[in-house]
Amino acid sequence: MSDIAPLKQEPELFNPSAQFVNNANIAGMEGYRAICAAAEEDFEGFWARHARDHISWHKPFTRTLNEEQAPFYRWFEDGELNVSYNCLDRNVANGNAEKTAVIFEADDGQVTQITYAQLHARVCQFANGLRALGIGKGDRVVIYMPMSIEGIAAMQACARIGAVHSVVFAGFSAKSLRERIIDAGAVAVITADEQVRGGKHLPLKSIVDEALDLGGCDTVNNVIVYKRTGAGIDLVPGRDLWLDTLLAEQPTTSEPEWVGAEHPLFILYTSGSTGKPKGVQHACGGYLLWAMLTMKWTFDIKPADVFWCTADIGWITGHTYIAYGPLAAGATQVVFEGVPTWPDAGRFWDMVSKHRTTIFYTAPTAIRALIKACDKDPHLHPKRYDLSSLRLLGSVGEPINPEAWMWYYHNVGNGECPIVDTFWQTETGGHMISPLPGVTPLVPGSCTLPLPGIMAAVVDEAGNELPHGQGGILVFKRPWPSMIRTVWGDPERFKASYFPQELGGKLYLAGDGAVRNEKTGYFSITGRIDDVLNVSGHRMGTMEIESVLVANPRVAEAAVVGKPDDTTGEAICAYVMLKGPRPLGDEAQRIARELRDWVAREISPIAKPKEIRFADNLPKTRSGKVMRRLLRAIAKGEPITQDLSTLEDPAILEQLRQAQ
Ligand code: WT7
């Protein structure tokens, strides 16, 4: 941890405007401190009160937190509810029936709107359709869908019947999809004929066919296909059916399946430090509660807001802040099918202005890409669009560098919109450390303070809390309702990854480094402390990429490290030793291209190494450990300062410096 520099101790603070302060859902820093104090004084009472106030329970809970099987915590366990009921029926009943739930903008700009009443009817039909196929409580359903109203409806329909969805990002390869179908034991896959992004069509249904043809997916009985483009596809008789056909005759009402609060809501796979992705499992009651509370606290959501989260439903952000949170809050939200740079890099600003978006939530990597684009073409500058509807901005997925923060603040927010830099993870279900708008004075590059009820700390390698100013390991000291319940099918991995014995077995280990400012106590995230990379806000395990590289017939050994990148935050840099001689010149370039395509095919294009370097050997200590710190220094082009006396073959250093 010694190389984590303490932050400048006199940060520049950005205070909220009086107008924002007066209207905010939380009354200033005093209000924030009061809610935090309530959580400290009576932890269970705090959560119980919010759970009663925010969720419509079919059967009220009597027990708030069961810690008997810790770290397998159980929240509100004897309560019964249905998440879809809380998102849809409740809004239909409470006056939001005719309110627009989703403003969907397709890749080509075509807009479709759907009200709460219509979405409710659609989800009920979908739920009935799934039931007609024999799918019910506890069954797993894989969703491999483009950004669409149907994708959201598919998730909500699973929640309605108590089925457990596992959304697989539609950029993942057939192999990755197959691995997740098998691990989850899915009974059905919901997909589309094609996905359209940036004018390009991607054949999702044929990727599903390929995944199933690879074998081992014997649990899958049905593939349900949403007709997005009408491109010709093959339907396997008895297995595949069109979504429209399935729903055509279904009634538009459907009794929700009442489930216990701890019933699994979904599994979402994410990268860890081994080659195998982890199935992060969330539970209905606690997850829904935190989705609602963070909509209210972090996003200050109000009835008139037009909320837009630019994430994909394939990631946790798209689960909590598209498929569940905004609907549970009764908000109107924008959902976008395409990419920020098509037809040009003004697309986001054009859409904000067209839909009068008030809250805009995106990733630093997108902001940096758009800064670059408008440096090149000033016509795409956000100041040239009418962004006057915006009142709040958000950032998620990786640390936002202060330069990007300032640009976002001044050019998108016109110096008037707070930015909530939200730190959280797939495993946490919702925001953990974030400013509250109109409450917390902002510091560019800091996610500031934990939300009420969240007990964050920075500790050393033995789990002892460190003084402010000293870099260490980010942990959460107490459980929270929306936390991961287990790693699907692997409870031991859950315990070892998140509650490691080295830290005493009671602290939740986030996997990130952090430091608190001496003066303000604000948190800054210093990046992952494990072998996980963050590329454009996407989490990639170095081991996953390494194992795919060595599975290539040409490759003998591979090591993958991250390298700082102006746009993507981190870039993937792979060091490869081939079975044959080290390639040179054109041949090296050709093989590098081949290996990149191989990784894209085996995992996803998002896992493609930006750089590949060939060597006769990888730098190893005499005991055979790959010297990753050395590889990271070489990737960054930094002078090598570490002790090389244990390096077996110093001559390979020169080879490693040459990128392809
Ligand atoms: C990892 C979690 C949270 C939804 C999207 C990513 C990094 C996330 C921030 C932030 C600094 C951040 C961390 C974390 N991260 N948000 N505001 N500041 N780092 O979810 O794929 O589960 O990745 O993303 O490294 O551990 P994820």
Boltz pocket constraint, residues with backbone or C-beta under 6 A from the ligand:
constraints:
  - pocket:
      binder: B
      contacts: [[A, 270], [A, 316], [A, 317], [A, 395], [A, 396], [A, 397], [A, 398], [A, 399], [A, 400], [A, 421], [A, 422], [A, 423], [A, 424], [A, 425], [A, 426], [A, 427], [A, 433], [A, 447], [A, 510], [A, 511], [A, 512], [A, 525], [A, 527], [A, 528], [A, 534], [A, 537], [A, 538], [A, 539]]
      max_distance: 6.0
